[in-house]
Amino acid sequence: MSNGTPAFAVRAKSPRLGVTVVAELVDAIVRGDLAPGTSLPPEAVLCEQFGVSRTVIRESVKRVEEKGLVTVTQGRGTQVSPPSSWKMVDDTVLSALVDNDATLGTLDDLSVVRAALEAVIARDAAASVSPEQLERLAAALQSMRDTVQDEPSFAKADVVFHSIVGEMSTNRLADSIVKTLFRQALASSRYSLRSQLEITLAEHEAVYAAIAQRDPDAAEQAMRTHILDAWERRRPGRAAAAEEAAAVT
């Protein structure tokens, strides 16, 4: 719009209108179209831009407020909150952060946090794994071996492997956060498996061996190393440089 108000895409009406409005508002705030301290456009403007009722807008703004991105104050309207107030692990917020981060800093941070938490989970797993759980983990690892030449199938087996390790942990909060982080990473096109699946497989073999040997220290280290090294291989720019170096040698 000519007055500087962000022009949101008008969506076709559907039962999930509120979800769409929330996603668009979150994306606009994360992208910087609506800067911290500024106010959201008036309800009437948002109704017109999204093609929805005031009720949908009010409910959507309430959801955005729950995510920490705005503050509704009587007499002052709805103001955008600073990033320090945002609930970063919320699915919608994290997705917008990943999608709008040209520097990949969010995925860098995500990988560090995920490595720390999943290392703790692997440590728990090694300390308490049951024969039945170990059998399931072995089956997931075998699926990875069987599909190492088939990237989509390998990726599915990879997710199953990590899910089973998570189920072994008594730290349900850590497991829940890890699942959110992993899900958002996988949803990003900049977090693809790319190549070198054999290396990824070898890292999972090390995690499995440590858990099977009931060695918490080794399991923790193997999982942390795997997640951090895997992101280094996948990270755009670094991955391309590594491939060029390998081709030269």
Secondary structure, 3 states (H helix, E strand, C coil): CCCCCCCCCCCCCCCCHHHHHHHHHHHHHHHCCCCCCCECCCHHHHHHHHCCCHHHHHHHHHHHHHCCCEEEECCCEEEECCHHHCCCCCHHHHHHHHHCCCCCHHHHHHHHHHHHHHHHHHHHHHHHCCHHHHHHHHHHHHHHHHCCCCHHHHHHHHHHHHHHHHHHCCCHHHHHHHHHHHHHHHHCHHHCCCCCHHHHHHHHHHHHHHHHCCCHHHHHHHHHHHHHHHHHHHCCCHHHHHHHHHHHC
